[in-house]
Amino acid sequence: QVQLVESGGGLVQAGGSLRLSCAASGRIFTINRMGWYRQAPGKQRELVATITRSGSTNYADSVRGRFTISRDSAKNTMYLQMNSLKPEDTDVYYCNAFDTTWAKEYWGQGTQVTVSS
């Protein structure tokens, strides 16, 4: 099992910045990809960004150039630096870890990000 704990959400004005963190613990040695997703009430969860064990990154078009995903392997922690935030970035943000060896997926509990106009 893998446990994921997010932190860093909050309320920020449009144009501001936030940094989300996701601390991973447990059987993390088979995790090959981690990422951030977001979901608004009544909508499907959508991809924000992913990062592989080798460091390859992928971003949704809506956040590319504003958000940066990174990881600190020594701390087993993944980050999402969010700059130039817009009201439409308001969502619950979820940390995700994917174990390609066992084809298992893990989710954090979510952290609320609210951007005021």
KOLGUKE-667827 format. One record per residue (C-alpha): residue number from 0; residue in one letter; x, y, z. Coordinates in Angstrom, 3 decimals, decimal comma. Example, Ala and Ser with C-alpha at 12.3 -4.5 7.8 and 13.67 -1.06 7.14 Angstrom:
% residues 2
+-------+------+----------+----------+----------+
! mardo ! tike !        u !        v !        w !
+-------+------+----------+----------+----------+
!     0 !    A !   12,300 !   -4,500 !    7,800 !
!     1 !    S !   13,670 !   -1,060 !    7,140 !
+-------+------+----------+----------+----------+
% end
This chain:
% residues 117
+-------+------+----------+----------+----------+
! mardo ! tike !        u !        v !        w !
+-------+------+----------+----------+----------+
!     0 !    Q !    0,000 !    0,000 !    0,000 !
!     1 !    V !    0,969 !    3,603 !   -0,616 !
!     2 !    Q !   -0,186 !    6,552 !    1,440 !
!     3 !    L !   -0,340 !   10,050 !   -0,030 !
!     4 !    V !   -0,840 !   13,202 !    2,021 !
!     5 !    E !   -1,373 !   16,563 !    0,320 !
!     6 !    S !   -0,817 !   19,970 !    1,838 !
!     7 !    G !   -0,475 !   23,564 !    0,754 !
!     8 !    G !   -3,924 !   24,426 !   -0,523 !
!     9 !    G !   -5,711 !   27,608 !    0,450 !
!    10 !    L !   -7,217 !   30,862 !   -0,678 !
!    11 !    V !   -5,297 !   33,197 !   -2,952 !
!    12 !    Q !   -6,105 !   36,163 !   -5,141 !
!    13 !    A !   -5,967 !   35,920 !   -8,915 !
!    14 !    G !   -2,403 !   36,320 !  -10,121 !
!    15 !    G !   -1,014 !   34,858 !   -6,927 !
!    16 !    S !    0,915 !   31,659 !   -6,262 !
!    17 !    L !    0,588 !   28,517 !   -4,176 !
!    18 !    R !    2,730 !   25,426 !   -3,775 !
!    19 !    L !    1,146 !   22,064 !   -3,147 !
!    20 !    S !    3,049 !   19,183 !   -1,597 !
!    21 !    C !    2,358 !   15,460 !   -1,650 !
!    22 !    A !    4,238 !   13,259 !    0,785 !
!    23 !    A !    4,347 !    9,579 !   -0,144 !
!    24 !    S !    4,973 !    6,673 !    2,195 !
!    25 !    G !    4,639 !    2,897 !    2,179 !
!    26 !    R !    5,539 !    0,684 !   -0,769 !
!    27 !    I !    6,728 !    3,531 !   -2,953 !
!    28 !    F !    9,601 !    1,716 !   -4,642 !
!    29 !    T !    7,287 !    0,425 !   -7,387 !
!    30 !    I !    5,695 !    3,814 !   -8,072 !
!    31 !    N !    6,747 !    4,888 !  -11,560 !
!    32 !    R !    4,564 !    7,907 !  -12,095 !
!    33 !    M !    3,023 !   10,537 !   -9,872 !
!    34 !    G !    0,789 !   13,415 !  -10,704 !
!    35 !    W !   -1,728 !   16,057 !   -9,748 !
!    36 !    Y !   -5,363 !   16,012 !  -10,754 !
!    37 !    R !   -8,170 !   18,387 !   -9,940 !
!    38 !    Q !  -11,911 !   18,151 !   -9,679 !
!    39 !    A !  -14,750 !   20,602 !   -9,301 !
!    40 !    P !  -18,123 !   19,569 !   -7,856 !
!    41 !    G !  -20,170 !   17,703 !  -10,430 !
!    42 !    K !  -17,302 !   17,465 !  -12,896 !
!    43 !    Q !  -14,877 !   14,756 !  -13,870 !
!    44 !    R !  -11,442 !   14,654 !  -12,318 !
!    45 !    E !   -8,926 !   16,051 !  -14,795 !
!    46 !    L !   -5,207 !   15,785 !  -15,236 !
!    47 !    V !   -3,091 !   18,752 !  -14,194 !
!    48 !    A !    0,464 !   17,404 !  -14,460 !
!    49 !    T !    2,451 !   14,205 !  -14,139 !
!    50 !    I !    6,071 !   13,329 !  -13,485 !
!    51 !    T !    7,761 !    9,990 !  -14,006 !
!    52 !    R !   10,510 !    8,355 !  -11,973 !
!    53 !    S !   12,977 !    9,465 !  -14,652 !
!    54 !    G !   11,780 !   13,050 !  -14,354 !
!    55 !    S !    9,727 !   13,363 !  -17,523 !
!    56 !    T !    6,836 !   15,771 !  -17,096 !
!    57 !    N !    3,502 !   16,322 !  -18,777 !
!    58 !    Y !    1,052 !   19,205 !  -18,344 !
!    59 !    A !   -2,513 !   19,990 !  -19,232 !
!    60 !    D !   -2,719 !   22,758 !  -21,822 !
!    61 !    S !   -4,635 !   24,933 !  -19,376 !
!    62 !    V !   -1,736 !   25,065 !  -16,897 !
!    63 !    R !    1,349 !   24,739 !  -19,094 !
!    64 !    G !    3,672 !   27,665 !  -18,526 !
!    65 !    R !    2,035 !   28,566 !  -15,190 !
!    66 !    F !    2,403 !   25,381 !  -13,131 !
!    67 !    T !    5,544 !   23,357 !  -12,480 !
!    68 !    I !    5,598 !   19,807 !  -11,163 !
!    69 !    S !    8,687 !   18,532 !   -9,389 !
!    70 !    R !    9,792 !   15,934 !   -6,888 !
!    71 !    D !   12,349 !   15,453 !   -4,157 !
!    72 !    S !   13,242 !   11,762 !   -4,140 !
!    73 !    A !   15,152 !   12,042 !   -0,886 !
!    74 !    K !   12,010 !   13,318 !    0,854 !
!    75 !    N !    9,559 !   11,138 !   -1,125 !
!    76 !    T !    7,655 !   14,319 !   -1,838 !
!    77 !    M !    6,137 !   15,755 !   -4,997 !
!    78 !    Y !    5,329 !   19,416 !   -5,502 !
!    79 !    L !    3,135 !   21,555 !   -7,708 !
!    80 !    Q !    4,195 !   25,180 !   -7,961 !
!    81 !    M !    1,228 !   27,180 !   -9,208 !
!    82 !    N !    1,839 !   30,700 !  -10,467 !
!    83 !    S !   -0,400 !   33,256 !  -12,152 !
!    84 !    L !   -3,420 !   31,560 !  -10,663 !
!    85 !    K !   -6,826 !   32,201 !  -12,200 !
!    86 !    P !  -10,318 !   31,833 !  -10,715 !
!    87 !    E !  -10,866 !   28,863 !  -13,030 !
!    88 !    D !   -8,050 !   27,040 !  -11,218 !
!    89 !    T !  -10,350 !   26,761 !   -8,206 !
!    90 !    D !  -10,792 !   23,053 !   -7,501 !
!    91 !    V !   -9,907 !   20,266 !   -5,131 !
!    92 !    Y !   -6,443 !   19,073 !   -6,081 !
!    93 !    Y !   -5,549 !   15,401 !   -5,668 !
!    94 !    C !   -2,182 !   13,708 !   -5,557 !
!    95 !    N !   -1,951 !   10,504 !   -7,568 !
!    96 !    A !    0,594 !    7,691 !   -7,653 !
!    97 !    F !    0,618 !    4,925 !  -10,236 !
!    98 !    D !    2,338 !    1,583 !   -9,742 !
!    99 !    T !    2,975 !    0,232 !  -13,219 !
!   100 !    T !    4,353 !   -3,034 !  -11,852 !
!   101 !    W !    1,106 !   -4,011 !  -10,150 !
!   102 !    A !   -1,196 !   -1,720 !  -12,155 !
!   103 !    K !   -2,446 !   -0,062 !   -8,995 !
!   104 !    E !   -3,395 !    3,530 !   -8,464 !
!   105 !    Y !   -3,418 !    5,530 !   -5,261 !
!   106 !    W !   -5,017 !    8,874 !   -4,363 !
!   107 !    G !   -4,557 !   11,405 !   -1,627 !
!   108 !    Q !   -7,437 !   12,943 !    0,262 !
!   109 !    G !   -7,386 !   16,192 !   -1,735 !
!   110 !    T !   -6,624 !   19,787 !   -0,880 !
!   111 !    Q !   -8,815 !   22,758 !   -1,730 !
!   112 !    V !   -7,432 !   25,569 !   -3,853 !
!   113 !    T !   -9,591 !   28,677 !   -4,156 !
!   114 !    V !   -8,628 !   31,604 !   -6,363 !
!   115 !    S !  -10,625 !   34,793 !   -5,860 !
!   116 !    S !  -11,087 !   37,346 !   -8,615 !
+-------+------+----------+----------+----------+
% end
